Amino acid sequence: MNRNPANRAFPVGLVVLLAGATMTATPVLALSEFQGAPAPIAGEQNAAPGDEAEEAAPEERTPLEIPMPDPLVDRTAVELKDDEIAAPDVVEPVEVLTDVSKIPVPVARMRELIVEAAASGDIERLRPLLGKGPTQTQVTATAGEDDPIAALKSLSGDQDGIEILAILLDVMSTGFVLADTGTPEEAYVWPYFAEKPLSSLTAPEKVDLFRLVTAGDFAGMEEFGTYNFYRVGITPDGKWKFFVAGD
């Protein structure tokens, strides 16, 4: 084996020379230079600086709104239009009459005859005044009773009809009204309470009413809504139209 150092000089020097040449020819690159940025797109190369700024601006977002719950009561469903609101009932004033001399003569005459018969205490004196047939006076009758005098007796607290005559006399002593003017039902009606709202009665008018009925009766009438005791009607031509009670 040749151990002469001269023989080793060439190979070592050659290696060093080659390594130096390699380092000089190839510059050292950074990692970023190896990876490099991607090539720009053609459209982006022509974009103006101002466009880039606009694209970079963040989008404006609308704040989130929480929907309000529906109302518990739908007021639009219960509110009425002005033209749908019902107008309150207008109560026309009732003219109470007291002067018999100012009513038609036939009416005044029939009233006078009724008063005379009732004051006599003889109920049979009413019979010729009640009429017959289609023009017969309407009376409050019990079931199966066709005779008006017999019907009136059945309504009286006594068998002779004295009580009903007293009621008839009291009714004819009150004020009266002309009802259903201009219609086939037109008649002068006693007492005037029958055609006047009870709520509109004045204190003196209530005194008139209490001459016919009791306070208990009046309370029942208020609950019923109208006067429902006995009343008399006479037509303008002097016919005794009715003597009834109830509604």
C-alpha positions in Angstrom: 0.0 0.0 0.0 1.4 3.4 -1.0 1.3 5.8 1.9 2.9 8.7 0.0 1.0 11.9 0.8 1.8 13.3 -2.5 -0.4 10.7 -4.1 -3.4 12.0 -2.1 -3.1 15.7 -2.9 -4.7 15.6 -6.3 -8.0 14.0 -5.3 -8.5 16.2 -2.3 -7.7 19.4 -4.1 -9.9 18.4 -6.9 -12.8 17.9 -4.6 -12.3 21.3 -3.0 -12.0 23.0 -6.4 -15.2 21.4 -7.7 -17.2 22.2 -4.5 -16.1 25.9 -4.8 -17.1 26.1 -8.4 -20.5 24.7 -7.6 -21.1 27.2 -4.8 -20.1 30.1 -7.0 -22.3 29.0 -9.9 -25.5 28.3 -8.0 -26.7 31.1 -5.7 -28.5 30.1 -2.5 -32.3 30.8 -2.7 -34.6 31.5 0.1 -37.7 29.3 0.8 -40.0 32.0 -0.4 -38.1 32.3 -3.6 -38.5 28.6 -4.3 -42.3 28.7 -3.7 -42.9 32.1 -5.4 -46.3 34.0 -5.6 -48.8 32.8 -8.2 -48.9 34.6 -11.5 -51.4 37.4 -11.6 -54.6 36.9 -13.6 -54.9 39.0 -16.7 -58.0 40.8 -15.6 -56.4 41.7 -12.3 -53.4 43.2 -14.0 -55.7 45.9 -15.6 -57.7 46.7 -12.5 -57.3 50.3 -11.3 -56.0 51.0 -7.8 -59.4 52.6 -6.9 -61.2 49.4 -7.9 -59.0 47.4 -5.6 -59.9 49.7 -2.7 -63.6 49.3 -3.4 -63.3 45.6 -3.6 -61.4 45.5 -0.4 -64.1 47.5 1.5 -66.2 45.2 3.8 -69.8 44.7 2.9 -72.4 46.8 4.8 -74.7 44.4 6.7 -78.2 45.2 7.9 -78.7 44.7 11.6 -80.7 41.7 12.5 -84.3 42.6 13.4 -86.4 40.4 15.7 -90.1 40.3 14.5 -92.7 41.6 17.0 -95.3 39.1 18.1 -98.9 39.5 16.9 -101.2 41.4 19.3 -103.4 39.2 21.5 -106.5 41.1 20.4 -107.1 42.0 16.7 -108.6 45.4 17.1 -109.3 45.7 13.4 -111.7 42.8 13.7 -113.8 44.5 16.4 -113.6 48.1 15.3 -116.6 49.1 13.2 -116.5 51.7 10.4 -118.3 54.9 11.1 -121.1 54.0 8.6 -121.5 50.5 10.3 -122.1 51.9 13.8 -125.8 51.6 14.5 -127.4 54.9 15.4 -129.1 55.0 18.8 -132.8 54.7 18.8 -134.5 58.1 18.9 -137.5 58.2 21.2 -140.0 60.7 19.9 -141.7 62.8 22.5 -145.2 61.8 23.4 -147.9 64.5 23.5 -150.0 63.8 26.6 -153.6 65.1 26.1 -155.9 66.0 29.0 -158.5 68.3 27.5 -161.4 66.2 26.2 -163.0 69.2 24.5 -160.1 69.3 22.0 -160.6 65.7 20.7 -163.2 64.6 18.0 -166.8 64.7 19.2 -167.4 61.0 18.6 -164.4 60.1 20.7 -165.4 62.4 23.5 -169.0 61.0 23.4 -167.8 57.3 23.6 -165.5 58.2 26.5 -168.4 59.8 28.4 -170.7 56.7 27.9 -168.0 54.4 29.1 -167.4 56.5 32.3 -171.1 56.6 33.0 -171.5 52.8 32.6 -168.5 52.1 34.8 -169.6 54.5 37.5 -173.1 52.9 37.6 -171.7 49.6 39.0 -173.8 47.6 36.5 -171.4 45.9 34.1 -174.3 45.1 31.7 -174.4 48.7 30.8 -171.2 48.2 28.9 -172.7 45.7 26.5 -174.3 48.1 24.0 -171.0 50.0 23.9 -168.9 46.9 23.1 -170.6 46.2 19.7 -171.0 43.0 17.9 -169.5 41.0 15.1 -166.3 42.3 13.3 -166.5 45.7 15.1 -166.9 44.2 18.5 -164.5 45.6 21.1 -161.4 43.5 21.8 -161.2 42.5 25.4 -158.8 40.4 27.4 -160.7 37.1 27.4 -160.1 33.8 29.1 -159.9 30.6 27.0 -163.2 29.5 25.5 -165.1 32.7 26.5 -166.7 34.5 23.6 -169.1 36.8 25.4 -167.3 40.1 26.2 -169.3 40.8 29.4 -168.7 37.2 30.7 -164.9 37.7 29.9 -164.8 40.9 31.8 -166.5 39.3 34.8 -163.9 36.5 34.8 -161.1 39.0 35.1 -162.7 40.7 38.1 -161.9 39.7 41.7 -165.7 39.6 42.4 -168.4 37.7 40.5 -170.3 40.9 39.5 -167.4 42.6 37.8 -167.3 45.6 40.2 -163.5 45.5 40.4 -163.1 45.6 36.6 -165.5 48.5 36.4 -163.4 50.4 39.0 -160.3 49.7 37.0 -162.0 50.9 33.8 -163.1 54.1 35.5 -159.6 54.8 36.8 -158.0 54.2 33.4 -160.5 56.7 31.7 -159.7 59.4 34.3 -156.0 59.7 33.2 -154.4 61.6 30.4 -154.4 60.0 26.9 -152.5 60.1 23.6 -153.2 59.7 19.9 -151.4 56.6 18.8 -150.5 55.2 15.4 -151.4 58.4 13.6 -152.2 58.1 9.9 -152.5 54.3 10.0 -155.6 51.9 10.2 -154.7 51.4 13.8 -155.0 55.1 14.7 -156.8 55.5 18.1 -156.9 57.6 21.2 -155.4 55.5 24.0 -155.9 55.7 27.8 -153.8 55.9 29.9 -150.9 57.7 28.2 -148.4 55.4 30.1 -149.2 52.8 27.4 -147.5 54.8 24.8 -144.7 56.5 26.8 -141.4 54.9 28.0 -141.5 54.3 31.7 -138.0 55.7 32.1 -139.2 59.1 30.8 -142.0 59.5 33.4 -141.7 62.5 35.7 -142.5 62.3 39.4 -146.1 63.7 38.9 -146.7 61.1 36.1 -145.5 58.3 38.4 -148.1 59.5 40.9 -150.7 59.1 38.1 -149.4 55.6 37.4 -149.4 54.5 41.0 -153.2 55.3 41.2 -153.6 52.3 38.9 -150.8 50.0 40.0 -148.7 49.2 43.0 -144.9 49.8 43.4 -144.4 46.1 42.9 -146.4 46.2 39.7 -144.3 49.1 38.5 -141.1 47.2 39.3 -142.4 44.3 37.2 -143.2 46.7 34.3 -139.7 48.1 34.4 -138.3 44.6 34.1 -140.8 43.8 31.3 -139.9 47.0 29.5 -143.2 48.7 29.1 -146.6 49.4 30.7 -148.7 46.2 30.7 -151.8 47.0 32.7 -155.3 47.8 31.3 -155.7 50.3 28.5 -158.6 51.5 26.4 -158.6 52.6 22.7 -161.2 54.6 20.9 -161.0 55.2 17.1 -161.4 58.7 15.7 -164.9 57.9 14.5 -166.0 56.9 18.1 -165.7 53.1 18.0 -164.6 51.4 21.2 -161.6 49.5 19.8 -160.1 47.6 22.8 -160.0 47.1 26.5 -157.1 44.9 27.2 -154.2 44.2 29.5 -150.7 42.7 28.8 -148.2 43.5 26.1 
